[in-house]
Amino acid sequence: MSEPQDLLLGNAKLVLADRVIERGWIAIAGGKIAEFGEGDRAGAEDMRGELLMPGLVELHTDHLEAHYLPRPKVFWDPLSAVVSYDGQLATSGITTVLDSLRVWREQGAEEVDGRAGVLAEAISAARDADLLRADHFLHLRCEIPMPSVVEEAKELVDRPDVRLMSLMDHTPGQRQFRDEGKLRDYYRGKGAGKTDAELDVLFARRLANQQAYAAQNMVEIVALAKQYNVPLASHDDTTEENVSDAIRDGVAVAEFPTTLEAARALHQAGIDILMGAPNVVRGGSHSGNIAAVELAQEGLLDILSSDYVPSSLLLGALRLPDHVRSIDLATAVRTVTKTPAEAVGLVDRGEIAVGRRADLIRVHVARGLPAVRSVWREGVRVA
């Protein structure tokens, strides 16, 4: 990335962490926010009254896989896939991303399984070659019942860019897929699809793996995260037992709780609740679980994630105030900037404040849709 330049941006609607300045300016020096204020500032580049807000911070997106495996059995060059994916993130307003990598192998399931090391190396290579617009870290998604998950996690966890590990269990009949029929529908719709006979075999293997490996793998993955001081996320918490496990394991973020009861208990325990921005945009969960807006109405939504649609992160945040009267623009933007950054220890970014990184986006809004006009990372224009 090129050296940061001093910038002065004015006539902007500045979105701060706790309020909005309807007409303001911001000065950038040395890649950081030096000053900001209300009114006009002589010599400032005219933002034409458009939104100027912190760059978005994404904790959970597995969208890289769609670039690496664009069609069944078609593997794209991993470095090219990373660069293409990164460009899509940046133009969606995302300046910091935790790339979610599947840390497991499963016979007869996803072709991208077992490729976490390949993609992690491609991300590093792209970073070293100055090919990336966003700041990339790793989120290791650990499928706890899988026989090799601990071994594979050990191969990656000591990397300096690992910022989050999630504890997942997609065994049929529980958590996100308590209704096994929903899981069957999910797999029938993926790629070339699977027959019921193939799914019977897959599901039986998953149930056997959970019984044989899950308990010990959970202990070892949690210990590994603590050894390397990596924050933990739980995944698809549904029951009181799931929440108790999350509290026991010291998780920092609860990804996609599926019931109101679980979300309330997680919130009471001080665990940040992350939900999908596509859930907000679509008006509900594609799996038939609790709606993100319903949790927001209960004061139980802390973080949004784009999950599988990068552009949904900004759109979902800007639509939250339309759905929930108690959420204003500043509060909504915190769910995609300051709060996710702090959840994984990135306290140098995520808000317009003196001394913070000058990761900023300029956003034009028309007909209810946002368009990202400009993106700066540490004061350097990257999109």
C-alpha positions in Angstrom: 0.0 0.0 0.0 1.3 3.5 -0.8 2.3 6.0 1.9 -0.6 7.8 3.5 -1.2 11.4 2.5 -2.6 14.3 4.6 -6.3 14.8 3.6 -9.0 17.2 4.5 -12.6 16.1 3.7 -15.5 18.5 4.2 -19.2 19.0 3.6 -19.9 15.5 4.9 -22.5 13.9 7.2 -20.1 12.4 9.8 -21.2 9.3 11.6 -19.5 9.2 15.0 -19.8 6.4 17.5 -22.4 8.2 19.5 -23.9 10.9 17.3 -24.1 12.2 13.7 -22.7 15.6 12.6 -25.0 16.7 9.9 -22.4 18.9 8.2 -18.8 18.4 9.2 -15.2 18.0 8.2 -12.3 15.6 9.0 -8.6 16.0 8.8 -6.2 13.0 8.3 -2.5 13.0 8.9 -0.1 10.1 9.0 -2.8 7.6 8.3 -4.8 8.6 11.4 -7.6 10.9 12.2 -6.1 14.2 13.3 -9.1 16.4 13.8 -12.8 16.7 13.0 -15.5 19.2 13.6 -18.8 20.8 12.6 -19.4 23.3 9.9 -17.1 24.2 7.1 -13.3 24.0 6.8 -11.5 25.9 4.1 -9.6 23.8 1.6 -11.5 20.6 2.3 -12.5 18.2 -0.5 -16.2 18.4 -1.0 -18.1 15.3 0.0 -21.4 16.8 -1.2 -23.3 16.1 2.0 -22.8 12.4 1.7 -22.2 10.0 4.6 -18.7 9.7 5.8 -18.3 6.9 8.3 -15.7 4.4 9.6 -14.7 1.6 7.3 -16.8 -1.5 8.0 -15.3 -4.3 10.2 -16.4 -7.9 9.2 -15.9 -10.8 11.6 -17.5 -13.7 9.7 -17.6 -14.0 5.9 -17.0 -17.3 4.1 -17.4 -15.6 0.8 -13.8 -16.2 -0.2 -14.9 -19.8 -0.8 -17.2 -18.7 -3.6 -14.3 -17.1 -5.4 -12.0 -20.1 -4.8 -14.7 -22.7 -5.8 -16.9 -20.8 -8.2 -18.5 -24.0 -9.5 -18.6 -27.6 -8.3 -15.1 -29.2 -8.9 -13.7 -25.9 -10.3 -10.9 -24.6 -8.2 -9.7 -21.1 -9.1 -6.1 -19.9 -8.6 -6.1 -19.2 -4.8 -4.1 -15.9 -5.1 -6.4 -14.6 -7.9 -9.4 -15.7 -5.8 -8.2 -13.7 -2.8 -7.6 -10.6 -4.9 -11.0 -10.8 -6.5 -12.7 -11.4 -3.2 -10.8 -8.5 -1.6 -11.9 -6.1 -4.3 -15.5 -7.0 -3.7 -15.1 -6.4 0.0 -13.5 -3.0 -0.4 -16.1 -1.8 -2.8 -18.7 -2.9 -0.3 -17.1 -0.6 2.3 -15.3 -3.3 4.3 -11.8 -2.1 5.3 -11.1 -4.8 7.9 -12.1 -8.4 7.5 -11.7 -11.7 9.3 -11.6 -14.3 6.5 -13.5 -17.3 7.7 -11.7 -20.5 6.8 -13.1 -24.0 7.3 -10.7 -25.9 9.6 -11.8 -29.5 9.0 -12.0 -32.3 6.5 -15.2 -34.3 6.0 -15.6 -37.2 3.7 -18.4 -36.8 1.2 -19.2 -33.2 2.1 -17.8 -29.8 0.9 -15.0 -29.8 -1.7 -13.5 -26.7 -0.2 -12.9 -28.5 3.2 -9.3 -29.1 4.0 -8.1 -26.1 2.0 -7.7 -23.6 4.9 -4.0 -23.7 4.7 -4.0 -23.1 1.0 -6.2 -20.0 1.4 -4.3 -18.7 4.4 -1.1 -18.8 2.4 -2.8 -17.1 -0.5 -4.0 -14.3 1.8 -0.4 -13.9 3.1 1.0 -13.9 -0.4 -1.5 -11.2 -1.6 -0.7 -9.1 1.5 3.1 -9.4 0.9 2.6 -8.4 -2.7 0.6 -5.3 -1.8 -2.4 -6.7 -3.7 -5.0 -6.1 -1.0 -7.2 -3.1 -0.4 -8.7 -4.3 2.9 -6.9 -5.3 6.1 -7.2 -9.1 6.3 -7.1 -11.4 9.4 -8.2 -15.0 9.9 -11.2 -16.5 11.6 -10.7 -20.3 12.0 -14.1 -22.0 11.9 -13.6 -25.3 13.8 -16.2 -28.0 13.3 -15.9 -29.7 16.6 -17.0 -33.2 15.8 -14.7 -33.7 12.9 -11.9 -36.2 13.6 -9.0 -34.0 12.3 -10.1 -30.6 13.5 -7.6 -30.2 16.3 -4.7 -31.3 14.2 -5.7 -28.8 11.4 -6.3 -26.0 13.9 -2.8 -26.5 15.4 -1.3 -26.0 11.9 -2.8 -22.5 11.7 -3.4 -21.1 15.2 0.1 -19.7 15.7 -0.2 -17.4 12.7 0.0 -13.7 13.7 -3.1 -12.9 11.7 -5.5 -15.3 13.5 -8.0 -13.1 15.4 -11.0 -15.4 16.1 -11.8 -19.1 16.4 -15.4 -20.3 16.3 -16.8 -23.5 17.9 -19.2 -25.1 15.5 -21.3 -28.2 15.4 -23.5 -28.9 12.4 -24.6 -32.3 13.5 -28.2 -32.9 12.2 -31.0 -32.4 14.6 -29.5 -29.6 16.7 -28.6 -25.9 16.8 -29.2 -24.2 13.4 -30.6 -27.4 12.0 -32.8 -28.8 14.8 -35.2 -29.5 11.9 -33.3 -32.1 9.9 -35.5 -31.3 6.9 -34.0 -27.8 6.7 -30.5 -29.3 6.5 -31.6 -31.7 3.8 -33.1 -28.8 1.8 -29.8 -26.9 2.3 -27.7 -29.7 0.8 -30.2 -30.4 -2.0 -29.8 -26.8 -3.1 -26.0 -26.7 -3.0 -24.0 -27.2 -6.2 -25.1 -30.4 -7.9 -27.2 -31.3 -4.9 -27.3 -34.6 -3.0 -29.8 -37.4 -3.0 -31.6 -38.5 0.1 -29.6 -41.7 0.1 -26.3 -39.8 0.1 -27.6 -37.5 2.8 -28.5 -40.5 4.9 -24.9 -41.7 4.8 -23.5 -38.2 5.5 -25.8 -37.6 8.4 -25.1 -41.0 10.0 -21.4 -40.3 9.8 -21.9 -36.9 11.4 -23.8 -38.4 14.3 -21.1 -41.0 14.8 -18.4 -38.4 14.7 -20.1 -36.2 17.3 -20.4 -39.1 19.7 -16.8 -40.2 19.2 -14.9 -36.9 19.0 -16.9 -33.8 20.0 -16.4 -33.7 23.7 -12.6 -34.1 23.6 -12.2 -31.9 20.6 -14.1 -29.1 22.3 -11.7 -29.3 25.3 -8.6 -29.2 23.1 -9.8 -26.4 20.8 -10.8 -24.2 23.7 -7.4 -24.8 25.3 -5.6 -24.0 22.0 -7.4 -20.7 21.7 -6.5 -19.8 25.3 -2.9 -20.8 24.8 -2.6 -18.4 21.8 -4.8 -15.8 23.3 -7.3 -16.0 20.4 -10.9 -14.9 21.2 -13.6 -17.5 20.8 -17.0 -17.5 19.2 -19.8 -19.9 19.8 -22.1 -20.7 16.9 -25.9 -21.3 16.5 -26.6 -21.4 20.3 -30.1 -22.7 20.8 -30.6 -24.2 24.2 -29.8 -23.3 27.8 -27.0 -26.0 27.6 -25.5 -24.3 24.6 -25.3 -21.0 26.5 -23.8 -22.7 29.6 -21.1 -24.2 27.4 -20.4 -20.8 25.8 -20.1 -19.2 29.2 -17.9 -22.0 30.5 -15.6 -21.7 27.4 -15.2 -17.9 27.8 -16.5 -17.0 24.4 -16.5 -13.3 23.4 -19.0 -13.5 20.5 -22.1 -15.6 20.0 -22.6 -16.0 16.3 -26.2 -16.5 15.0 -28.1 -17.6 18.1 -31.3 -19.3 16.9 -33.7 -18.6 19.7 -34.8 -15.6 21.7 -34.2 -17.5 25.0 -30.6 -18.2 24.0 -30.0 -14.6 23.0 -31.3 -13.3 26.2 -29.1 -15.6 28.3 -26.0 -14.7 26.2 -26.7 -11.0 26.6 -27.1 -11.4 30.3 -23.7 -13.1 30.4 -22.1 -10.1 28.6 -21.4 -12.0 25.4 -21.7 -10.0 22.2 -24.4 -11.3 19.9 -23.6 -11.4 16.1 -26.3 -11.9 13.5 -26.4 -11.9 9.7 -27.0 -8.7 7.8 -28.7 -10.8 5.1 -31.2 -11.8 7.8 -32.0 -8.0 8.3 -32.2 -7.3 4.5 -34.3 -10.4 3.8 -36.6 -9.9 6.8 -35.7 -13.2 8.4 -33.5 -16.3 8.6 -33.1 -18.6 5.6 -33.1 -21.5 8.1 -36.3 -20.5 9.8 -34.7 -19.4 13.1 -35.0 -16.1 15.0 -35.0 -12.9 13.0 -32.1 -10.5 13.5 -34.6 -7.6 13.7 -36.5 -9.3 16.5 -33.4 -9.5 18.5 -32.6 -5.9 17.7 -36.1 -4.9 19.0 -35.2 -6.7 22.2 -31.9 -4.9 22.6 -30.0 -8.1 21.9 -28.1 -7.3 18.7 -24.5 -6.1 19.0 -22.8 -7.0 15.7 -23.8 -7.6 12.1 -22.0 -9.8 9.7 -22.3 -10.0 5.9 -21.9 -13.8 6.1 -22.5 -14.8 2.4 -23.3 -11.4 0.8 -20.6 -8.7 1.3 -22.8 -5.8 0.2 -25.4 -6.7 2.8 -23.2 -5.4 5.7 -23.7 -1.7 4.9 -27.2 -2.2 3.7 -28.3 -4.1 6.7 -26.8 -1.5 9.1 -28.5 1.4 7.3 -31.8 -0.4 7.4 -31.8 -1.2 11.1 -33.2 2.3 12.1 -36.2 1.7 9.8 -37.0 -1.5 11.7 -36.2 -0.5 15.3 -37.3 2.9 16.6 -34.7 2.8 19.4 -31.8 2.4 17.0 -30.5 5.6 15.4 -27.9 5.9 12.6 -24.9 6.1 15.0 -26.0 3.0 16.9 -26.6 1.0 13.7 -23.2 1.9 12.3 -21.5 0.7 15.6 -22.8 -2.8 14.9 -20.5 -2.9 11.8 -17.6 -0.8 13.0 -16.6 -0.1 16.6 -18.3 -3.1 18.3 -16.9 -5.9 16.1 -13.4 -4.2 16.1 -13.3 -4.2 19.9 -14.7 -7.7 20.1 -11.5 -9.1 18.6 -9.1 -6.6 20.1 -8.7 -4.2 17.2 -9.1 -1.0 19.3 -7.2 1.2 16.8 -10.1 1.4 14.4 -13.9 1.4 14.0 -14.8 5.0 14.9 -14.2 8.5 13.9 -12.1 9.7 16.8 -8.8 11.5 17.1 -5.9 9.0 16.9 -7.9 6.2 15.3 -6.9 4.7 12.0 -8.2 6.7 9.0 -10.2 3.8 7.7 -13.2 5.7 6.1 -15.9 5.2 3.5 -18.0 7.8 1.7 -21.5 6.6 1.0 -24.2 7.9 -1.3 -27.7 6.8 -0.5 -30.5 6.9 -3.1 -33.8 5.0 -3.4 -33.0 3.3 -0.1 -29.8 1.8 -1.3 -26.2 2.7 -0.4 -23.4 3.1 -2.9 -19.8 3.3 -1.7 -18.2 6.2 -3.5 -14.7 6.2 -1.9 -12.8 4.0 0.5 -9.7 5.0 2.5 -7.5 2.6 4.5 -5.1 4.4 6.8 -5.6 7.5 4.8 -4.8 5.9 1.5 -7.5 5.8 -1.2 -8.0 2.1 -2.0 -11.4 2.2 -3.9 
